[in-house]
Amino acid sequence: MPARVLIAVTHLLGSGHLVRAAQLARALTEAGFAVTLASGGMPLRDMAGEAFAFVQLPPVKVEGLDFRNLMDEAGAPVEASRLARRRAMLAALATTLKPDVVVTEHFPFGRRQLAEEFLTLITAAKAANPSALVLASVRDVLVTPRPDRIAEAEQRLSCLFDGVLVHGDREFLPLEASWPVSAALAQRLHYTGYLAPPSVPASALAGGEGAGEVIVSGGGSAAALPLFRLCLDAARLGDASRHWRILVGRGVAESDFDALRQSASPNVTVERVRADFPVLLARAALSISQAGYNTVLDLVAAGRPAIVVPFDEGAETEQAVRAEAMEKAGLARCLRLSGPEPARPADLAAAVAAGLAQVSDLRLSIDLGGAERVGGLLTRLLAARARG
């Protein structure tokens, strides 16, 4: 009988947390585990065709950078009854599945506003299967909170968790770059490598739509609107014969999407995100994007010259840390929208011209083997638990 894994994730702003959790679920399923993924964020796409089981909780989201106030899918403040229903569904899943492994995506390093439901899940899983492993799953970079919240996270890790899966490369970007790793926490970290999606077949790269373009992407949320507007202005200043393609996430309101399209110059196409984005990126002459987790994977896989403009409003430090590591490693040029010298359209246009003059097919050695490695890691952790 295959070991049972229950993964819980809630993405609130963009879709990166769910994309990464689904990739983890996919990798563990391929490694022979029976996986159930419970998602508490807004639905992203139909998961019916996946090999793992998928459960959609009554969704919650946030607007802007206000992570304290949760909303339902209609934009109304979340009622206590919805949160209670989410907790009940997670507890019932744990009771029914009796998981051998419980994985909480981002918690307890984040998602404090949903702590009660993650704690309910862990309690129910332990009641159903006292020997269950409890693991946190985190990306390569975290947002560093106040010292008291760091202490709270460490206390929960010490009391409730058996380890932390870090989906990154310690040599490229260690967790210490964004989170104070104590000696006790260091012993619990398991670097898996990045959870990279399947590579684009070489047969799909020759010519076709997107060849030679400047491709602009910004994740799934409206946080990329300032970047898109900057790109529209920069495209007017550069080579008018160079085509730009701006891919806008589903989280951007239709009114904002229409405004972007109406203000685009003739050499710019503005459209919604596409499933063939990896192919378009691999065919492009240059990429402009934010600096989210999946951006690193896409750029490394594509080997295209790149400019990253991290989302860094408010207390959001994650993308800035990653963007600086990318620039240091020669993977991308980093521009900023905030700070003492925010990028102007002319700055971006100049960076694009310089990037297009680069030798193409850039490659960087980053550990992308997380999908192949994580199943063996969980198998070893379960074996060690069985040995006592």
C-alpha positions as a Python dict, from the first residue, in 0.01 Angstrom:
ca = {
    (1, 'M'): (0, 0, 0),
    (2, 'P'): (156, 335, -98),
    (3, 'A'): (232, 591, 170),
    (4, 'R'): (-36, 860, 192),
    (5, 'V'): (56, 1228, 169),
    (6, 'L'): (-177, 1518, 245),
    (7, 'I'): (-61, 1863, 128),
    (8, 'A'): (-238, 2180, 241),
    (9, 'V'): (-182, 2512, 64),
    (10, 'T'): (-356, 2850, 45),
    (11, 'H'): (-236, 3109, -206),
    (12, 'L'): (-369, 3455, -129),
    (13, 'L'): (-227, 3703, -382),
    (14, 'G'): (-66, 3533, -682),
    (15, 'S'): (-73, 3168, -780),
    (16, 'G'): (288, 3070, -705),
    (17, 'H'): (218, 2880, -384),
    (18, 'L'): (-43, 2660, -552),
    (19, 'V'): (173, 2605, -861),
    (20, 'R'): (462, 2488, -642),
    (21, 'A'): (238, 2270, -421),
    (22, 'A'): (88, 2107, -732),
    (23, 'Q'): (435, 2039, -868),
    (24, 'L'): (526, 1877, -535),
    (25, 'A'): (207, 1668, -546),
    (26, 'R'): (284, 1565, -904),
    (27, 'A'): (641, 1466, -817),
    (28, 'L'): (537, 1260, -515),
    (29, 'T'): (264, 1087, -713),
    (30, 'E'): (516, 989, -980),
    (31, 'A'): (740, 855, -701),
    (32, 'G'): (462, 616, -592),
    (33, 'F'): (291, 806, -310),
    (34, 'A'): (-87, 843, -283),
    (35, 'V'): (-122, 1221, -271),
    (36, 'T'): (-411, 1451, -186),
    (37, 'L'): (-373, 1826, -235),
    (38, 'A'): (-611, 2056, -47),
    (39, 'S'): (-615, 2414, -175),
    (40, 'G'): (-774, 2705, 10),
    (41, 'G'): (-703, 2984, -238),
    (42, 'M'): (-893, 3094, -545),
    (43, 'P'): (-932, 2819, -809),
    (44, 'L'): (-655, 2842, -1067),
    (45, 'R'): (-754, 2582, -1326),
    (46, 'D'): (-930, 2249, -1356),
    (47, 'M'): (-732, 1984, -1164),
    (48, 'A'): (-949, 1692, -1276),
    (49, 'G'): (-681, 1554, -1505),
    (50, 'E'): (-411, 1533, -1239),
    (51, 'A'): (-286, 1200, -1104),
    (52, 'F'): (-322, 1324, -746),
    (53, 'A'): (-650, 1385, -566),
    (54, 'F'): (-751, 1750, -539),
    (55, 'V'): (-983, 1911, -283),
    (56, 'Q'): (-1093, 2274, -314),
    (57, 'L'): (-1176, 2441, 17),
    (58, 'P'): (-1411, 2739, 29),
    (59, 'P'): (-1162, 2992, -108),
    (60, 'V'): (-1016, 3300, 53),
    (61, 'K'): (-802, 3576, -95),
    (62, 'V'): (-659, 3921, -19),
    (63, 'E'): (-661, 4246, -210),
    (64, 'G'): (-349, 4455, -251),
    (65, 'L'): (-99, 4405, 30),
    (66, 'D'): (-351, 4376, 312),
    (67, 'F'): (-282, 4017, 421),
    (68, 'R'): (-461, 4067, 752),
    (69, 'N'): (-811, 4091, 608),
    (70, 'L'): (-924, 3780, 424),
    (71, 'M'): (-1199, 3800, 162),
    (72, 'D'): (-1421, 3550, -13),
    (73, 'E'): (-1438, 3508, -391),
    (74, 'A'): (-1686, 3797, -418),
    (75, 'G'): (-1453, 4037, -235),
    (76, 'A'): (-1656, 4043, 87),
    (77, 'P'): (-1490, 3998, 428),
    (78, 'V'): (-1465, 3631, 516),
    (79, 'E'): (-1725, 3517, 767),
    (80, 'A'): (-1635, 3301, 1063),
    (81, 'S'): (-1862, 3027, 931),
    (82, 'R'): (-1649, 2993, 614),
    (83, 'L'): (-1331, 2958, 816),
    (84, 'A'): (-1501, 2701, 1038),
    (85, 'R'): (-1609, 2506, 729),
    (86, 'R'): (-1252, 2506, 600),
    (87, 'R'): (-1122, 2372, 931),
    (88, 'A'): (-1388, 2102, 937),
    (89, 'M'): (-1303, 1991, 582),
    (90, 'L'): (-933, 1965, 663),
    (91, 'A'): (-1000, 1772, 983),
    (92, 'A'): (-1231, 1534, 796),
    (93, 'L'): (-970, 1478, 526),
    (94, 'A'): (-707, 1392, 784),
    (95, 'T'): (-944, 1161, 970),
    (96, 'T'): (-1046, 978, 653),
    (97, 'L'): (-706, 958, 481),
    (98, 'K'): (-495, 884, 790),
    (99, 'P'): (-194, 1035, 613),
    (100, 'D'): (157, 906, 668),
    (101, 'V'): (288, 1252, 579),
    (102, 'V'): (127, 1594, 626),
    (103, 'V'): (282, 1886, 437),
    (104, 'T'): (185, 2244, 520),
    (105, 'E'): (288, 2482, 243),
    (106, 'H'): (444, 2803, 385),
    (107, 'F'): (316, 2749, 740),
    (108, 'P'): (447, 2814, 1007),
    (109, 'F'): (689, 3054, 833),
    (110, 'G'): (387, 3245, 705),
    (111, 'R'): (7, 3229, 680),
    (112, 'R'): (-34, 3326, 1046),
    (113, 'Q'): (-387, 3444, 969),
    (114, 'L'): (-473, 3081, 886),
    (115, 'A'): (-280, 2925, 1172),
    (116, 'E'): (-590, 2780, 1337),
    (117, 'E'): (-678, 2566, 1036),
    (118, 'F'): (-321, 2439, 986),
    (119, 'L'): (-303, 2349, 1355),
    (120, 'T'): (-643, 2179, 1330),
    (121, 'L'): (-515, 1973, 1037),
    (122, 'I'): (-200, 1864, 1221),
    (123, 'T'): (-397, 1771, 1533),
    (124, 'A'): (-649, 1565, 1334),
    (125, 'A'): (-374, 1392, 1135),
    (126, 'K'): (-186, 1297, 1449),
    (127, 'A'): (-505, 1165, 1606),
    (128, 'A'): (-574, 951, 1299),
    (129, 'N'): (-214, 834, 1260),
    (130, 'P'): (13, 907, 1559),
    (131, 'S'): (325, 819, 1360),
    (132, 'A'): (252, 1067, 1079),
    (133, 'L'): (539, 1288, 968),
    (134, 'V'): (462, 1659, 969),
    (135, 'L'): (669, 1868, 726),
    (136, 'A'): (669, 2234, 629),
    (137, 'S'): (724, 2315, 262),
    (138, 'V'): (884, 2648, 169),
    (139, 'R'): (1030, 2820, -134),
    (140, 'D'): (1390, 2939, -153),
    (141, 'V'): (1320, 3287, -11),
    (142, 'L'): (1090, 3392, 274),
    (143, 'V'): (966, 3730, 387),
    (144, 'T'): (1135, 3801, 720),
    (145, 'P'): (877, 3906, 980),
    (146, 'R'): (915, 4069, 1320),
    (147, 'P'): (1137, 3893, 1578),
    (148, 'D'): (837, 3780, 1784),
    (149, 'R'): (688, 3607, 1482),
    (150, 'I'): (1017, 3437, 1404),
    (151, 'A'): (1019, 3304, 1761),
    (152, 'E'): (658, 3186, 1721),
    (153, 'A'): (743, 2999, 1400),
    (154, 'E'): (1046, 2833, 1560),
    (155, 'Q'): (839, 2727, 1861),
    (156, 'R'): (579, 2564, 1636),
    (157, 'L'): (848, 2395, 1430),
    (158, 'S'): (1007, 2256, 1744),
    (159, 'C'): (683, 2122, 1891),
    (160, 'L'): (486, 2008, 1587),
    (161, 'F'): (711, 1951, 1286),
    (162, 'D'): (960, 1682, 1190),
    (163, 'G'): (1136, 1879, 920),
    (164, 'V'): (1128, 2152, 658),
    (165, 'L'): (1143, 2092, 282),
    (166, 'V'): (1328, 2385, 124),
    (167, 'H'): (1256, 2385, -249),
    (168, 'G'): (1573, 2559, -354),
    (169, 'D'): (1947, 2530, -403),
    (170, 'R'): (2159, 2603, -96),
    (171, 'E'): (2457, 2709, -310),
    (172, 'F'): (2257, 2952, -524),
    (173, 'L'): (2034, 3102, -256),
    (174, 'P'): (2044, 2963, 101),
    (175, 'L'): (1747, 3017, 333),
    (176, 'E'): (1976, 3227, 554),
    (177, 'A'): (1961, 3503, 293),
    (178, 'S'): (1603, 3580, 399),
    (179, 'W'): (1538, 3406, 732),
    (180, 'P'): (1754, 3384, 1046),
    (181, 'V'): (1832, 3011, 1058),
    (182, 'S'): (1911, 2902, 1411),
    (183, 'A'): (2123, 2597, 1488),
    (184, 'A'): (1808, 2402, 1582),
    (185, 'L'): (1631, 2497, 1259),
    (186, 'A'): (1937, 2417, 1047),
    (187, 'Q'): (1916, 2054, 1161),
    (188, 'R'): (1558, 2030, 1032),
    (189, 'L'): (1617, 2172, 683),
    (190, 'H'): (1609, 1942, 381),
    (191, 'Y'): (1703, 2114, 53),
    (192, 'T'): (1527, 1937, -229),
    (193, 'G'): (1645, 2147, -523),
    (194, 'Y'): (1404, 2362, -722),
    (195, 'L'): (1073, 2202, -823),
    (196, 'A'): (1113, 2261, -1195),
    (197, 'P'): (839, 2179, -1446),
    (198, 'P'): (918, 1949, -1742),
    (199, 'S'): (1150, 2109, -1996),
    (200, 'V'): (1022, 2230, -2332),
    (201, 'P'): (1093, 1978, -2611),
    (202, 'A'): (1356, 2097, -2856),
    (203, 'S'): (1114, 2028, -3141),
    (204, 'A'): (887, 2308, -3013),
    (205, 'L'): (1153, 2578, -3017),
    (206, 'A'): (1228, 2626, -3386),
    (207, 'G'): (1056, 2943, -3514),
    (208, 'G'): (685, 2988, -3468),
    (209, 'E'): (488, 3239, -3266),
    (210, 'G'): (697, 3441, -3021),
    (211, 'A'): (1029, 3399, -3204),
    (212, 'G'): (1254, 3700, -3147),
    (213, 'E'): (1008, 3885, -2923),
    (214, 'V'): (1050, 4070, -2596),
    (215, 'I'): (815, 3878, -2371),
    (216, 'V'): (679, 4036, -2052),
    (217, 'S'): (518, 3835, -1771),
    (218, 'G'): (409, 3915, -1418),
    (219, 'G'): (254, 3617, -1243),
    (220, 'G'): (-115, 3581, -1173),
    (221, 'S'): (-202, 3892, -973),
    (222, 'A'): (-248, 4265, -1028),
    (223, 'A'): (84, 4331, -853),
    (224, 'A'): (251, 4341, -1196),
    (225, 'L'): (46, 4637, -1328),
    (226, 'P'): (324, 4893, -1259),
    (227, 'L'): (567, 4671, -1450),
    (228, 'F'): (328, 4634, -1744),
    (229, 'R'): (278, 5012, -1764),
    (230, 'L'): (653, 5070, -1753),
    (231, 'C'): (699, 4821, -2039),
    (232, 'L'): (433, 4991, -2252),
    (233, 'D'): (619, 5320, -2217),
    (234, 'A'): (959, 5161, -2283),
    (235, 'A'): (835, 4983, -2595),
    (236, 'R'): (755, 5322, -2752),
    (237, 'L'): (1113, 5439, -2698),
    (238, 'G'): (1295, 5142, -2846),
    (239, 'D'): (1318, 4977, -3186),
    (240, 'A'): (968, 4999, -3336),
    (241, 'S'): (1035, 4685, -3540),
    (242, 'R'): (1092, 4475, -3227),
    (243, 'H'): (770, 4307, -3118),
    (244, 'W'): (677, 4297, -2749),
    (245, 'R'): (423, 4056, -2597),
    (246, 'I'): (277, 4132, -2253),
    (247, 'L'): (108, 3838, -2079),
    (248, 'V'): (-139, 3953, -1814),
    (249, 'G'): (-248, 3730, -1524),
    (250, 'R'): (-609, 3632, -1457),
    (251, 'G'): (-600, 3824, -1131),
    (252, 'V'): (-586, 4154, -1319),
    (253, 'A'): (-931, 4313, -1350),
    (254, 'E'): (-1087, 4330, -1695),
    (255, 'S'): (-1094, 4711, -1679),
    (256, 'D'): (-719, 4725, -1614),
    (257, 'F'): (-655, 4467, -1885),
    (258, 'D'): (-855, 4672, -2136),
    (259, 'A'): (-665, 4988, -2037),
    (260, 'L'): (-333, 4815, -2101),
    (261, 'R'): (-449, 4699, -2445),
    (262, 'Q'): (-580, 5041, -2541),
    (263, 'S'): (-255, 5216, -2448),
    (264, 'A'): (-28, 4969, -2630),
    (265, 'S'): (175, 5090, -2928),
    (266, 'P'): (154, 4898, -3260),
    (267, 'N'): (460, 4685, -3178),
    (268, 'V'): (304, 4549, -2857),
    (269, 'T'): (53, 4266, -2810),
    (270, 'V'): (-128, 4257, -2476),
    (271, 'E'): (-306, 3930, -2397),
    (272, 'R'): (-396, 3706, -2108),
    (273, 'V'): (-149, 3446, -1980),
    (274, 'R'): (-118, 3137, -2197),
    (275, 'A'): (-55, 2771, -2126),
    (276, 'D'): (228, 2773, -2382),
    (277, 'F'): (424, 3043, -2195),
    (278, 'P'): (736, 2821, -2154),
    (279, 'V'): (747, 2775, -2533),
    (280, 'L'): (701, 3147, -2599),
    (281, 'L'): (975, 3225, -2347),
    (282, 'A'): (1218, 2977, -2498),
    (283, 'R'): (1160, 3131, -2844),
    (284, 'A'): (1188, 3491, -2723),
    (285, 'A'): (1487, 3719, -2768),
    (286, 'L'): (1455, 3860, -2415),
    (287, 'S'): (1236, 3822, -2106),
    (288, 'I'): (1111, 4095, -1872),
    (289, 'S'): (942, 3970, -1558),
    (290, 'Q'): (909, 3998, -1185),
    (291, 'A'): (1128, 3771, -973),
    (292, 'G'): (893, 3506, -838),
    (293, 'Y'): (997, 3149, -762),
    (294, 'N'): (873, 3007, -1090),
    (295, 'T'): (1045, 3287, -1284),
    (296, 'V'): (1385, 3151, -1181),
    (297, 'L'): (1290, 2809, -1313),
    (298, 'D'): (1147, 2945, -1638),
    (299, 'L'): (1452, 3161, -1708),
    (300, 'V'): (1704, 2890, -1628),
    (301, 'A'): (1515, 2646, -1848),
    (302, 'A'): (1485, 2892, -2136),
    (303, 'G'): (1838, 3034, -2116),
    (304, 'R'): (1717, 3370, -2249),
    (305, 'P'): (1865, 3710, -2166),
    (306, 'A'): (1646, 3854, -1893),
    (307, 'I'): (1553, 4163, -1698),
    (308, 'V'): (1384, 4117, -1360),
    (309, 'V'): (1188, 4391, -1185),
    (310, 'P'): (1097, 4252, -841),
    (311, 'F'): (768, 4322, -671),
    (312, 'D'): (883, 4505, -357),
    (313, 'E'): (594, 4716, -233),
    (314, 'G'): (530, 4741, 139),
    (315, 'A'): (715, 4476, 339),
    (316, 'E'): (752, 4240, 43),
    (317, 'T'): (1122, 4149, 33),
    (318, 'E'): (1112, 3801, -122),
    (319, 'Q'): (1145, 3895, -487),
    (320, 'A'): (1411, 4160, -422),
    (321, 'V'): (1633, 3903, -247),
    (322, 'R'): (1589, 3658, -533),
    (323, 'A'): (1640, 3924, -801),
    (324, 'E'): (1970, 4031, -644),
    (325, 'A'): (2087, 3668, -638),
    (326, 'M'): (1989, 3630, -1003),
    (327, 'E'): (2185, 3942, -1101),
    (328, 'K'): (2488, 3834, -897),
    (329, 'A'): (2485, 3496, -1071),
    (330, 'G'): (2462, 3656, -1415),
    (331, 'L'): (2116, 3517, -1477),
    (332, 'A'): (1938, 3852, -1517),
    (333, 'R'): (1971, 4230, -1501),
    (334, 'C'): (1781, 4373, -1203),
    (335, 'L'): (1585, 4700, -1214),
    (336, 'R'): (1373, 4840, -931),
    (337, 'L'): (1041, 5023, -932),
    (338, 'S'): (1096, 5169, -585),
    (339, 'G'): (1386, 5304, -383),
    (340, 'P'): (1604, 5610, -439),
    (341, 'E'): (1643, 5554, -815),
    (342, 'P'): (1329, 5385, -954),
    (343, 'A'): (1354, 5269, -1314),
    (344, 'R'): (1215, 5502, -1579),
    (345, 'P'): (1095, 5397, -1925),
    (346, 'A'): (1424, 5515, -2075),
    (347, 'D'): (1617, 5298, -1826),
    (348, 'L'): (1419, 4990, -1923),
    (349, 'A'): (1451, 5065, -2294),
    (350, 'A'): (1829, 5092, -2253),
    (351, 'A'): (1842, 4768, -2055),
    (352, 'V'): (1640, 4593, -2327),
    (353, 'A'): (1880, 4716, -2596),
    (354, 'A'): (2176, 4592, -2394),
    (355, 'G'): (2008, 4259, -2326),
    (356, 'L'): (1928, 4203, -2692),
    (357, 'A'): (2296, 4256, -2771),
    (358, 'Q'): (2395, 3971, -2536),
    (359, 'V'): (2500, 3631, -2662),
    (360, 'S'): (2188, 3418, -2644),
    (361, 'D'): (2146, 3078, -2481),
    (362, 'L'): (2267, 3178, -2135),
    (363, 'R'): (2301, 2885, -1897),
    (364, 'L'): (2346, 2872, -1523),
    (365, 'S'): (2401, 2570, -1305),
    (366, 'I'): (2118, 2563, -1052),
    (367, 'D'): (1984, 2248, -892),
    (368, 'L'): (1653, 2185, -1068),
    (369, 'G'): (1623, 1825, -952),
    (370, 'G'): (1369, 1873, -675),
    (371, 'A'): (1090, 1689, -856),
    (372, 'E'): (1310, 1382, -905),
    (373, 'R'): (1462, 1392, -556),
    (374, 'V'): (1177, 1472, -318),
    (375, 'G'): (1015, 1128, -334),
    (376, 'G'): (1335, 957, -220),
    (377, 'L'): (1375, 1211, 58),
    (378, 'L'): (1028, 1139, 197),
    (379, 'T'): (1091, 765, 170),
    (380, 'R'): (1408, 801, 380),
    (381, 'L'): (1232, 1017, 638),
    (382, 'L'): (950, 763, 671),
    (383, 'A'): (1202, 478, 704),
    (384, 'A'): (1388, 666, 976),
    (385, 'R'): (1058, 723, 1160),
    (386, 'A'): (974, 352, 1136),
    (387, 'R'): (1313, 260, 1284),
    (388, 'G'): (1234, 487, 1577),
}
